[in-house]
Amino acid sequence: MAENKTQPTEASVDEFLKAVEHPVRRADGLELLDMMRDVTGQEPVMWGPTIVGFGSYHYKYASGREGDAAAVGFSPRKANLALYGLTYGPDADRLLPELGKHKTGAACLYINKLDDVDRDVLAEMIRSGYNHVLSELHTP
């Protein structure tokens, strides 16, 4: 079976975030770094070249595919901030309408800038998603 493309690396999270060209995206990335560190109690790790992850979990699909992934994380992309793991929590459906301006994808939450969302709601989504991933999705 093929190995997952996105693996944890030894790359510096600080160097990655400081190199983000867009000044608002860079500032938001640094703020998300602190927020996710505070909420999860985990230190950040680069997953692949562009994802800042907090904690990890092991998953196994019915197909037999299995691997490891960041429990929650984010990537400051050119078009938006992509946040991972936040829509998995049982409170996501209740919290998303309260969050502010956002879009959702397969397993991602996309926001243009942190000023578009309620930071308290975002922190609650991080906490809920992180706890759900580790307690319900993690398969040792």
C-alpha positions as CSV (number, residue, x, y, z in Angstrom):
1,M,0.0,0.0,0.0
2,A,1.3,3.5,-0.8
3,E,2.7,5.6,2.0
4,N,0.8,8.8,2.8
5,K,2.3,11.9,1.0
6,T,1.9,14.1,4.1
7,Q,4.3,13.1,6.8
8,P,5.7,14.9,9.8
9,T,9.0,16.6,9.1
10,E,11.8,18.2,11.0
11,A,11.2,21.6,9.2
12,S,10.9,24.7,11.3
13,V,7.4,25.9,11.9
14,D,8.6,29.4,12.8
15,E,10.7,29.6,9.6
16,F,7.8,28.4,7.5
17,L,5.4,31.0,8.9
18,K,7.8,33.8,8.8
19,A,8.4,33.1,5.1
20,V,4.6,33.5,4.2
21,E,4.6,36.3,1.7
22,H,1.1,37.8,2.4
23,P,1.4,39.9,5.5
24,V,-2.2,39.2,6.8
25,R,-1.9,35.5,6.1
26,R,1.5,35.5,7.9
27,A,0.1,37.4,11.0
28,D,-2.9,35.1,11.0
29,G,-0.7,32.0,10.8
30,L,1.3,33.2,13.8
31,E,-1.9,33.9,15.8
32,L,-3.3,30.4,14.8
33,L,0.0,28.9,16.0
34,D,-0.4,30.3,19.4
35,M,-4.2,29.6,19.6
36,M,-3.8,25.9,18.5
37,R,-0.8,25.4,20.8
38,D,-2.8,26.8,23.8
39,V,-6.0,24.9,23.0
40,T,-4.4,21.5,22.3
41,G,-1.4,21.7,24.7
42,Q,0.7,20.3,21.8
43,E,3.8,21.7,20.1
44,P,3.5,22.3,16.4
45,V,5.0,20.0,13.8
46,M,5.3,20.6,10.1
47,W,3.4,17.9,8.1
48,G,4.8,18.0,4.6
49,P,6.0,21.3,3.4
50,T,2.9,23.4,4.1
51,I,0.8,22.1,7.0
52,V,1.3,23.1,10.7
53,G,-0.1,20.2,12.8
54,F,-0.9,19.7,16.5
55,G,-1.0,16.2,17.9
56,S,-1.4,13.1,15.7
57,Y,-3.7,10.2,15.4
58,H,-3.7,6.8,13.6
59,Y,-6.5,5.9,11.3
60,K,-7.7,2.7,9.6
61,Y,-10.2,2.7,6.9
62,A,-12.5,-0.3,6.1
63,S,-10.5,-0.6,2.8
64,G,-7.5,-1.5,4.8
65,R,-5.7,1.8,4.2
66,E,-4.2,3.2,7.3
67,G,-1.8,6.0,8.3
68,D,-1.1,8.9,10.6
69,A,-2.3,12.5,10.3
70,A,-2.2,15.7,12.3
71,A,-5.1,15.8,14.8
72,V,-5.7,19.5,13.9
73,G,-3.7,21.9,11.9
74,F,-3.7,24.7,9.4
75,S,-2.0,26.0,6.3
76,P,-1.7,29.6,5.3
77,R,-2.3,29.4,1.6
78,K,-2.3,32.2,-1.0
79,A,-6.1,32.2,-1.3
80,N,-7.1,31.5,2.3
81,L,-6.3,29.8,5.6
82,A,-7.1,26.1,5.4
83,L,-7.9,24.5,8.8
84,Y,-7.9,20.8,9.3
85,G,-9.7,18.6,11.8
86,L,-12.1,21.3,13.0
87,T,-15.2,20.1,11.2
88,Y,-15.0,16.6,12.7
89,G,-16.2,17.4,16.2
90,P,-19.7,16.8,17.3
91,D,-20.2,20.5,17.9
92,A,-19.2,21.6,14.4
93,D,-22.7,21.8,13.0
94,R,-23.8,24.0,15.9
95,L,-20.7,26.2,15.8
96,L,-20.2,26.8,12.1
97,P,-23.2,29.2,11.8
98,E,-21.7,31.2,14.8
99,L,-18.2,31.2,13.4
100,G,-18.5,34.0,10.8
101,K,-17.5,34.1,7.2
102,H,-16.1,30.7,6.1
103,K,-16.4,27.9,3.6
104,T,-16.1,24.2,4.1
105,G,-14.6,21.4,1.9
106,A,-14.2,17.7,2.3
107,A,-12.4,17.8,5.6
108,C,-11.3,21.5,5.7
109,L,-12.6,24.8,6.9
110,Y,-11.5,27.8,4.9
111,I,-11.4,31.3,6.1
112,N,-10.0,34.4,4.3
113,K,-8.7,36.0,7.5
114,L,-9.1,35.7,11.2
115,D,-10.9,39.0,11.5
116,D,-13.7,37.4,9.5
117,V,-14.5,34.9,12.3
118,D,-15.3,34.9,16.0
119,R,-12.1,33.8,17.7
120,D,-13.9,32.3,20.7
121,V,-16.0,30.1,18.4
122,L,-12.9,29.1,16.5
123,A,-11.1,28.1,19.7
124,E,-14.1,26.0,20.7
125,M,-14.0,24.3,17.3
126,I,-10.3,23.6,17.6
127,R,-10.9,22.1,21.1
128,S,-13.9,20.0,20.0
129,G,-12.3,18.8,16.8
130,Y,-9.0,17.9,18.5
131,N,-10.8,16.0,21.3
132,H,-13.0,14.1,18.9
133,V,-10.2,13.1,16.6
134,L,-8.2,11.7,19.5
135,S,-11.1,10.0,21.3
136,E,-13.2,8.8,18.4
137,L,-11.1,8.6,15.2
138,H,-7.8,7.4,16.6
139,T,-7.3,3.7,16.2
140,P,-4.2,2.5,18.1
